[in-house]
Amino acid sequence: MISKQTIDKIFSTIRVEEIVGEYVQLKRAGSNYKGLSPFHDEKTPSFVVSPSKQIWKDFSTGKGGTAISFLMEIENFTYPEALRHAAKKYGIEIEEDQQEFSEEAKNAQSERDLMYKIHEVANTYFQEILWDSEEGKSIGLAYFKERELKDDIIKKFQLGYSPEKKNAFTEYALEKGYSKEILEKSGLSIFPENTPTGVDRFRERVIFPIHSFSGRVLGFGARILKNNVKTAKYLNSPETEIYHKSNVLYGLNQSKQAISRKNVCLLVEGYMDVISLHLSGIENVVASSGTSLTTEQIKLIKRLTENVTILFDGDNAGIKASFRSIDMLLTEGMNIRVMLFPEGDDPDSFARKHPQEYVEKFIENEAMDFIDFKAEILLKEAGNDPIKKAEAIRNIVKSVAFVQNALKREVYLKEVSNKFGLSEQSLFNELDVQKQITQNQNQNVQQHKEHKAPKLEIVPKPEQEIDSVQFNILHQENKLIDLMLMFGDIVLQRRNEKQEKYEVTVIEEILHHFEEEQYEFQIETNKKIIQNIREGIEHDELRAGNFFLTLMDEDITSKVADALIIPDELSDWTTRNIFPPAIGDHVATEVEADILIHKYYYIHFIIKQLTSEFENYRDTDPEKYLETIKKIMMLTEFSKKIVEKLGWSPVTKSPIKF
């Protein structure tokens, strides 16, 4: 178990803007940063990071919390995994508490955890074979050296080698205590019916580990080196619980910082294309290896940049495939440039032939927008045939139809109009046709989905509606908890009934109110927060917002993020010469008023409960019946006094909004 001292050190060292910035392209917005939500499709940024408070909030989904909770959310890490990942990033040594675990606890690892672990074991094994075994050095390492890769690049991408022996890794993993089932489910080993010992999937191949955004090994790509063997040149891990090839980009973990820094992503086809460009010093590059470009992969890139340059070699199959990629990228709102290398070259060979500066300038000068690219390819095929030429222009307009932004669409159409000497009106007419075709295709796909055989499922009963009395008490309960989290340690100047001055913190004043009323909390998260606050007071400690950010409770950290990042803070009003009061300027007044408002709503909450009960006593218990009526009358009178003190409207009884 990670020690409390280590956890405290991690939280005091890590920076939420740096952790989140590896996944989301953040832009400064006043004292905060803003970006597009990584959890929800949106066009207007609603994802906010506060460096001063060290929290994030996603207003599109309602999620929020710390850097650690962000890693748990986006990477599906457990709490310890997120802590270890952050500690590794910041060079913090993990100290473990010496604690005995039961056998049940030791065996409580999920299959998913084991899947990650066996891939790490395999990754280490393949690297050790490459560097330390004679076979690995003479075959695998020799191949990489022949491709002019330096040791640091081989280690950066954790390249490896799987030996010729048919069950070398399987035997190794079984000896380490991993089960046949987990080896089979991971795709690392195959167990045919007549081969109980199992065989390695990747034998006698060089190995390219495929990492997640955060650096965990999800699967492997493997290249065979023999030319006379009738088998696939490249072999990839099968789909597993942790590896879905359509959701992964090769090299993203090694390239994400350069992509974000340069604000452009180079998109290539193969493993060696990525590695060779890194070798030449160009690091903002990823590959969609083993699959055609997918929407999920584009969204991974979009977290870091909206600018993509597609790098292709000159073969016709690759060029035709690029047309589909262009349309998908445009649909996702990306800005695209495309570049073809000279005939006979691909990114790998070109990067090895030329120095970094030459390659960078070549890409910068030769890359063209998608209109010029498609025009160059399609018009070359059309020659002087007017029908083919018209079809080529229609194909270009079809791509423009995928552009979501209306202003960008118009600019692109003007470009097509100027390029081909066509009227803008005729192009707009064609654009409408193409948009209608696309819309019809999407509707057909949707209808096909809807006409699938319906699943039999249990329909949950609708939740009981919350009446206004209950809604008000829940709202006010939340408001008081938020004040404790935001301003808990602020000292208020108060006077008692004898007009004697005394000091009290926000936490103590609100907590005293709850205890005086013997208030029963309606919301479970609030109950846990109050329990922690009471424990803190017993140890002479005031536990406000920052304390709760280190707790291993997703509901609490999300609640704290809600309290600490307020939507009104996100607008920089000063740019419009508007200077509203700062949050917290009137804490003393606000706390006093909100306590009274809570009293008022709590009284009516109790009156509602008593009213529903007292009719039952009319015939069965007259004494209790009268006693209940007296209570209701007394509470009603008390609520009137609160109304007067608050200055609420005597006509509507509606509260002044604070």
VENLINDA-V570740 format. One record per residue. N is the residue number from 1. RES is the residue in three letters. NEAR is the number of other ideal C-beta (glycine too) atoms within 10 Angstrom. Layout:
# VENLINDA-V570740
n->N res->RES near->NEAR
n->N res->RES near->NEAR
This chain:
# VENLINDA-V570740
n->1 res->MET near->11
n->2 res->ILE near->16
n->3 res->SER near->14
n->4 res->LYS near->11
n->5 res->GLN near->10
n->6 res->THR near->19
n->7 res->ILE near->20
n->8 res->ASP near->11
n->9 res->LYS near->17
n->10 res->ILE near->23
n->11 res->PHE near->17
n->12 res->SER near->10
n->13 res->THR near->13
n->14 res->ILE near->20
n->15 res->ARG near->14
n->16 res->VAL near->22
n->17 res->GLU near->17
n->18 res->GLU near->15
n->19 res->ILE near->25
n->20 res->VAL near->22
n->21 res->GLY near->19
n->22 res->GLU near->17
n->23 res->TYR near->20
n->24 res->VAL near->27
n->25 res->GLN near->19
n->26 res->LEU near->22
n->27 res->LYS near->10
n->28 res->ARG near->10
n->29 res->ALA near->16
n->30 res->GLY near->13
n->31 res->SER near->11
n->32 res->ASN near->21
n->33 res->TYR near->22
n->34 res->LYS near->19
n->35 res->GLY near->21
n->36 res->LEU near->23
n->37 res->SER near->19
n->38 res->PRO near->21
n->39 res->PHE near->15
n->40 res->HIS near->14
n->41 res->ASP near->12
n->42 res->GLU near->14
n->43 res->LYS near->9
n->44 res->THR near->8
n->45 res->PRO near->19
n->46 res->SER near->18
n->47 res->PHE near->24
n->48 res->VAL near->24
n->49 res->VAL near->27
n->50 res->SER near->20
n->51 res->PRO near->15
n->52 res->SER near->8
n->53 res->LYS near->21
n->54 res->GLN near->19
n->55 res->ILE near->27
n->56 res->TRP near->28
n->57 res->LYS near->24
n->58 res->ASP near->25
n->59 res->PHE near->19
n->60 res->SER near->15
n->61 res->THR near->15
n->62 res->GLY near->12
n->63 res->LYS near->23
n->64 res->GLY near->25
n->65 res->GLY near->27
n->66 res->THR near->27
n->67 res->ALA near->24
n->68 res->ILE near->25
n->69 res->SER near->27
n->70 res->PHE near->25
n->71 res->LEU near->25
n->72 res->MET near->21
n->73 res->GLU near->20
n->74 res->ILE near->20
n->75 res->GLU near->17
n->76 res->ASN near->13
n->77 res->PHE near->21
n->78 res->THR near->14
n->79 res->TYR near->17
n->80 res->PRO near->13
n->81 res->GLU near->18
n->82 res->ALA near->25
n->83 res->LEU near->23
n->84 res->ARG near->17
n->85 res->HIS near->20
n->86 res->ALA near->22
n->87 res->ALA near->20
n->88 res->LYS near->12
n->89 res->LYS near->18
n->90 res->TYR near->14
n->91 res->GLY near->7
n->92 res->ILE near->17
n->93 res->GLU near->7
n->94 res->ILE near->15
n->95 res->GLU near->14
n->96 res->GLU near->9
n->97 res->ASP near->10
n->98 res->GLN near->7
n->99 res->GLN near->8
n->100 res->GLU near->5
n->101 res->PHE near->10
n->102 res->SER near->8
n->103 res->GLU near->7
n->104 res->GLU near->7
n->105 res->ALA near->10
n->106 res->LYS near->8
n->107 res->ASN near->8
n->108 res->ALA near->10
n->109 res->GLN near->11
n->110 res->SER near->10
n->111 res->GLU near->12
n->112 res->ARG near->13
n->113 res->ASP near->13
n->114 res->LEU near->17
n->115 res->MET near->19
n->116 res->TYR near->20
n->117 res->LYS near->15
n->118 res->ILE near->21
n->119 res->HIS near->25
n->120 res->GLU near->12
n->121 res->VAL near->18
n->122 res->ALA near->28
n->123 res->ASN near->18
n->124 res->THR near->13
n->125 res->TYR near->21
n->126 res->PHE near->27
n->127 res->GLN near->20
n->128 res->GLU near->13
n->129 res->ILE near->23
n->130 res->LEU near->26
n->131 res->TRP near->17
n->132 res->ASP near->9
n->133 res->SER near->16
n->134 res->GLU near->7
n->135 res->GLU near->17
n->136 res->GLY near->21
n->137 res->LYS near->15
n->138 res->SER near->11
n->139 res->ILE near->20
n->140 res->GLY near->28
n->141 res->LEU near->22
n->142 res->ALA near->13
n->143 res->TYR near->17
n->144 res->PHE near->20
n->145 res->LYS near->13
n->146 res->GLU near->9
n->147 res->ARG near->17
n->148 res->GLU near->12
n->149 res->LEU near->21
n->150 res->LYS near->11
n->151 res->ASP near->11
n->152 res->ASP near->9
n->153 res->ILE near->18
n->154 res->ILE near->21
n->155 res->LYS near->12
n->156 res->LYS near->15
n->157 res->PHE near->21
n->158 res->GLN near->18
n->159 res->LEU near->23
n->160 res->GLY near->27
n->161 res->TYR near->30
n->162 res->SER near->26
n->163 res->PRO near->21
n->164 res->GLU near->12
n->165 res->LYS near->14
n->166 res->LYS near->15
n->167 res->ASN near->18
n->168 res->ALA near->19
n->169 res->PHE near->25
n->170 res->THR near->25
n->171 res->GLU near->15
n->172 res->TYR near->15
n->173 res->ALA near->24
n->174 res->LEU near->16
n->175 res->GLU near->8
n->176 res->LYS near->10
n->177 res->GLY near->6
n->178 res->TYR near->20
n->179 res->SER near->12
n->180 res->LYS near->15
n->181 res->GLU near->11
n->182 res->ILE near->16
n->183 res->LEU near->22
n->184 res->GLU near->15
n->185 res->LYS near->18
n->186 res->SER near->28
n->187 res->GLY near->19
n->188 res->LEU near->28
n->189 res->SER near->25
n->190 res->ILE near->15
n->191 res->PHE near->16
n->192 res->PRO near->8
n->193 res->GLU near->5
n->194 res->ASN near->5
n->195 res->THR near->12
n->196 res->PRO near->8
n->197 res->THR near->12
n->198 res->GLY near->21
n->199 res->VAL near->16
n->200 res->ASP near->25
n->201 res->ARG near->22
n->202 res->PHE near->26
n->203 res->ARG near->18
n->204 res->GLU near->20
n->205 res->ARG near->28
n->206 res->VAL near->24
n->207 res->ILE near->22
n->208 res->PHE near->26
n->209 res->PRO near->24
n->210 res->ILE near->23
n->211 res->HIS near->21
n->212 res->SER near->18
n->213 res->PHE near->19
n->214 res->SER near->20
n->215 res->GLY near->15
n->216 res->ARG near->19
n->217 res->VAL near->23
n->218 res->LEU near->19
n->219 res->GLY near->25
n->220 res->PHE near->25
n->221 res->GLY near->22
n->222 res->ALA near->25
n->223 res->ARG near->18
n->224 res->ILE near->16
n->225 res->LEU near->15
n->226 res->LYS near->9
n->227 res->ASN near->6
n->228 res->ASN near->4
n->229 res->VAL near->10
n->230 res->LYS near->4
n->231 res->THR near->8
n->232 res->ALA near->10
n->233 res->LYS near->11
n->234 res->TYR near->14
n->235 res->LEU near->17
n->236 res->ASN near->20
n->237 res->SER near->24
n->238 res->PRO near->14
n->239 res->GLU near->12
n->240 res->THR near->16
n->241 res->GLU near->13
n->242 res->ILE near->20
n->243 res->TYR near->21
n->244 res->HIS near->14
n->245 res->LYS near->22
n->246 res->SER near->14
n->247 res->ASN near->16
n->248 res->VAL near->24
n->249 res->LEU near->28
n->250 res->TYR near->27
n->251 res->GLY near->26
n->252 res->LEU near->25
n->253 res->ASN near->21
n->254 res->GLN near->20
n->255 res->SER near->24
n->256 res->LYS near->26
n->257 res->GLN near->14
n->258 res->ALA near->18
n->259 res->ILE near->24
n->260 res->SER near->20
n->261 res->ARG near->12
n->262 res->LYS near->16
n->263 res->ASN near->12
n->264 res->VAL near->21
n->265 res->CYS near->27
n->266 res->LEU near->28
n->267 res->LEU near->26
n->268 res->VAL near->26
n->269 res->GLU near->22
n->270 res->GLY near->21
n->271 res->TYR near->23
n->272 res->MET near->23
n->273 res->ASP near->26
n->274 res->VAL near->29
n->275 res->ILE near->26
n->276 res->SER near->25
n->277 res->LEU near->28
n->278 res->HIS near->22
n->279 res->LEU near->23
n->280 res->SER near->20
n->281 res->GLY near->13
n->282 res->ILE near->20
n->283 res->GLU near->20
n->284 res->ASN near->23
n->285 res->VAL near->28
n->286 res->VAL near->26
n->287 res->ALA near->25
n->288 res->SER near->21
n->289 res->SER near->22
n->290 res->GLY near->18
n->291 res->THR near->14
n->292 res->SER near->11
n->293 res->LEU near->22
n->294 res->THR near->18
n->295 res->THR near->13
n->296 res->GLU near->13
n->297 res->GLN near->24
n->298 res->ILE near->21
n->299 res->LYS near->14
n->300 res->LEU near->19
n->301 res->ILE near->23
n->302 res->LYS near->21
n->303 res->ARG near->22
n->304 res->LEU near->27
n->305 res->THR near->19
n->306 res->GLU near->17
n->307 res->ASN near->18
n->308 res->VAL near->24
n->309 res->THR near->20
n->310 res->ILE near->23
n->311 res->LEU near->25
n->312 res->PHE near->20
n->313 res->ASP near->22
n->314 res->GLY near->13
n->315 res->ASP near->12
n->316 res->ASN near->9
n->317 res->ALA near->8
n->318 res->GLY near->14
n->319 res->ILE near->16
n->320 res->LYS near->10
n->321 res->ALA near->14
n->322 res->SER near->24
n->323 res->PHE near->18
n->324 res->ARG near->11
n->325 res->SER near->22
n->326 res->ILE near->21
n->327 res->ASP near->18
n->328 res->MET near->17
n->329 res->LEU near->26
n->330 res->LEU near->22
n->331 res->THR near->16
n->332 res->GLU near->17
n->333 res->GLY near->17
n->334 res->MET near->19
n->335 res->ASN near->15
n->336 res->ILE near->24
n->337 res->ARG near->20
n->338 res->VAL near->27
n->339 res->MET near->18
n->340 res->LEU near->21
n->341 res->PHE near->19
n->342 res->PRO near->11
n->343 res->GLU near->8
n->344 res->GLY near->9
n->345 res->ASP near->16
n->346 res->ASP near->20
n->347 res->PRO near->28
n->348 res->ASP near->23
n->349 res->SER near->17
n->350 res->PHE near->22
n->351 res->ALA near->28
n->352 res->ARG near->17
n->353 res->LYS near->11
n->354 res->HIS near->15
n->355 res->PRO near->10
n->356 res->GLN near->13
n->357 res->GLU near->10
n->358 res->TYR near->13
n->359 res->VAL near->20
n->360 res->GLU near->15
n->361 res->LYS near->11
n->362 res->PHE near->15
n->363 res->ILE near->20
n->364 res->GLU near->12
n->365 res->ASN near->9
n->366 res->GLU near->14
n->367 res->ALA near->19
n->368 res->MET near->17
n->369 res->ASP near->14
n->370 res->PHE near->25
n->371 res->ILE near->21
n->372 res->ASP near->15
n->373 res->PHE near->24
n->374 res->LYS near->23
n->375 res->ALA near->21
n->376 res->GLU near->12
n->377 res->ILE near->19
n->378 res->LEU near->18
n->379 res->LEU near->16
n->380 res->LYS near->9
n->381 res->GLU near->12
n->382 res->ALA near->17
n->383 res->GLY near->8
n->384 res->ASN near->6
n->385 res->ASP near->11
n->386 res->PRO near->8
n->387 res->ILE near->8
n->388 res->LYS near->14
n->389 res->LYS near->16
n->390 res->ALA near->14
n->391 res->GLU near->13
n->392 res->ALA near->20
n->393 res->ILE near->22
n->394 res->ARG near->14
n->395 res->ASN near->15
n->396 res->ILE near->24
n->397 res->VAL near->24
n->398 res->LYS near->19
n->399 res->SER near->22
n->400 res->VAL near->24
n->401 res->ALA near->22
n->402 res->PHE near->19
n->403 res->VAL near->22
n->404 res->GLN near->11
n->405 res->ASN near->12
n->406 res->ALA near->8
n->407 res->LEU near->8
n->408 res->LYS near->14
n->409 res->ARG near->18
n->410 res->GLU near->15
n->411 res->VAL near->12
n->412 res->TYR near->23
n->413 res->LEU near->22
n->414 res->LYS near->12
n->415 res->GLU near->16
n->416 res->VAL near->21
n->417 res->SER near->16
n->418 res->ASN near->10
n->419 res->LYS near->14
n->420 res->PHE near->16
n->421 res->GLY near->6
n->422 res->LEU near->16
n->423 res->SER near->9
n->424 res->GLU near->14
n->425 res->GLN near->9
n->426 res->SER near->12
n->427 res->LEU near->21
n->428 res->PHE near->15
n->429 res->ASN near->12
n->430 res->GLU near->21
n->431 res->LEU near->21
n->432 res->ASP near->12
n->433 res->VAL near->14
n->434 res->GLN near->18
n->435 res->LYS near->16
n->436 res->GLN near->11
n->437 res->ILE near->12
n->438 res->THR near->15
n->439 res->GLN near->11
n->440 res->ASN near->10
n->441 res->GLN near->10
n->442 res->ASN near->10
n->443 res->GLN near->10
n->444 res->ASN near->10
n->445 res->VAL near->10
n->446 res->GLN near->10
n->447 res->GLN near->9
n->448 res->HIS near->9
n->449 res->LYS near->8
n->450 res->GLU near->8
n->451 res->HIS near->8
n->452 res->LYS near->7
n->453 res->ALA near->5
n->454 res->PRO near->7
n->455 res->LYS near->5
n->456 res->LEU near->5
n->457 res->GLU near->6
n->458 res->ILE near->5
n->459 res->VAL near->5
n->460 res->PRO near->6
n->461 res->LYS near->6
n->462 res->PRO near->6
n->463 res->GLU near->6
n->464 res->GLN near->7
n->465 res->GLU near->7
n->466 res->ILE near->11
n->467 res->ASP near->9
n->468 res->SER near->9
n->469 res->VAL near->16
n->470 res->GLN near->15
n->471 res->PHE near->12
n->472 res->ASN near->19
n->473 res->ILE near->22
n->474 res->LEU near->17
n->475 res->HIS near->12
n->476 res->GLN near->20
n->477 res->GLU near->20
n->478 res->ASN near->17
n->479 res->LYS near->16
n->480 res->LEU near->23
n->481 res->ILE near->23
n->482 res->ASP near->19
n->483 res->LEU near->22
n->484 res->MET near->27
n->485 res->LEU near->26
n->486 res->MET near->19
n->487 res->PHE near->22
n->488 res->GLY near->21
n->489 res->ASP near->14
n->490 res->ILE near->16
n->491 res->VAL near->11
n->492 res->LEU near->17
n->493 res->GLN near->9
n->494 res->ARG near->14
n->495 res->ARG near->9
n->496 res->ASN near->8
n->497 res->GLU near->5
n->498 res->LYS near->5
n->499 res->GLN near->6
n->500 res->GLU near->8
n->501 res->LYS near->8
n->502 res->TYR near->9
n->503 res->GLU near->9
n->504 res->VAL near->15
n->505 res->THR near->18
n->506 res->VAL near->24
n->507 res->ILE near->22
n->508 res->GLU near->18
n->509 res->GLU near->18
n->510 res->ILE near->23
n->511 res->LEU near->19
n->512 res->HIS near->12
n->513 res->HIS near->18
n->514 res->PHE near->22
n->515 res->GLU near->11
n->516 res->GLU near->10
n->517 res->GLU near->14
n->518 res->GLN near->6
n->519 res->TYR near->17
n->520 res->GLU near->9
n->521 res->PHE near->16
n->522 res->GLN near->13
n->523 res->ILE near->14
n->524 res->GLU near->9
n->525 res->THR near->17
n->526 res->ASN near->21
n->527 res->LYS near->13
n->528 res->LYS near->17
n->529 res->ILE near->25
n->530 res->ILE near->19
n->531 res->GLN near->11
n->532 res->ASN near->16
n->533 res->ILE near->25
n->534 res->ARG near->14
n->535 res->GLU near->11
n->536 res->GLY near->16
n->537 res->ILE near->15
n->538 res->GLU near->8
n->539 res->HIS near->7
n->540 res->ASP near->6
n->541 res->GLU near->11
n->542 res->LEU near->16
n->543 res->ARG near->21
n->544 res->ALA near->21
n->545 res->GLY near->20
n->546 res->ASN near->17
n->547 res->PHE near->17
n->548 res->PHE near->23
n->549 res->LEU near->22
n->550 res->THR near->15
n->551 res->LEU near->18
n->552 res->MET near->15
n->553 res->ASP near->17
n->554 res->GLU near->15
n->555 res->ASP near->15
n->556 res->ILE near->20
n->557 res->THR near->23
n->558 res->SER near->21
n->559 res->LYS near->24
n->560 res->VAL near->30
n->561 res->ALA near->26
n->562 res->ASP near->19
n->563 res->ALA near->23
n->564 res->LEU near->24
n->565 res->ILE near->19
n->566 res->ILE near->12
n->567 res->PRO near->10
n->568 res->ASP near->8
n->569 res->GLU near->18
n->570 res->LEU near->17
n->571 res->SER near->13
n->572 res->ASP near->12
n->573 res->TRP near->12
n->574 res->THR near->10
n->575 res->THR near->8
n->576 res->ARG near->8
n->577 res->ASN near->6
n->578 res->ILE near->9
n->579 res->PHE near->8
n->580 res->PRO near->10
n->581 res->PRO near->7
n->582 res->ALA near->8
n->583 res->ILE near->14
n->584 res->GLY near->11
n->585 res->ASP near->10
n->586 res->HIS near->13
n->587 res->VAL near->15
n->588 res->ALA near->16
n->589 res->THR near->11
n->590 res->GLU near->17
n->591 res->VAL near->22
n->592 res->GLU near->16
n->593 res->ALA near->17
n->594 res->ASP near->18
n->595 res->ILE near->21
n->596 res->LEU near->18
n->597 res->ILE near->21
n->598 res->HIS near->24
n->599 res->LYS near->21
n->600 res->TYR near->24
n->601 res->TYR near->23
n->602 res->TYR near->22
n->603 res->ILE near->20
n->604 res->HIS near->17
n->605 res->PHE near->20
n->606 res->ILE near->16
n->607 res->ILE near->17
n->608 res->LYS near->15
n->609 res->GLN near->11
n->610 res->LEU near->15
n->611 res->THR near->12
n->612 res->SER near->9
n->613 res->GLU near->12
n->614 res->PHE near->18
n->615 res->GLU near->10
n->616 res->ASN near->12
n->617 res->TYR near->16
n->618 res->ARG near->12
n->619 res->ASP near->8
n->620 res->THR near->8
n->621 res->ASP near->13
n->622 res->PRO near->10
n->623 res->GLU near->8
n->624 res->LYS near->14
n->625 res->TYR near->17
n->626 res->LEU near->13
n->627 res->GLU near->14
n->628 res->THR near->19
n->629 res->ILE near->14
n->630 res->LYS near->10
n->631 res->LYS near->14
n->632 res->ILE near->17
n->633 res->MET near->11
n->634 res->MET near->11
n->635 res->LEU near->16
n->636 res->THR near->12
n->637 res->GLU near->10
n->638 res->PHE near->13
n->639 res->SER near->18
n->640 res->LYS near->13
n->641 res->LYS near->12
n->642 res->ILE near->16
n->643 res->VAL near->16
n->644 res->GLU near->10
n->645 res->LYS near->13
n->646 res->LEU near->16
n->647 res->GLY near->10
n->648 res->TRP near->17
n->649 res->SER near->10
n->650 res->PRO near->9
n->651 res->VAL near->6
n->652 res->THR near->7
n->653 res->LYS near->11
n->654 res->SER near->8
n->655 res->PRO near->18
n->656 res->ILE near->10
n->657 res->LYS near->4
n->658 res->PHE near->11
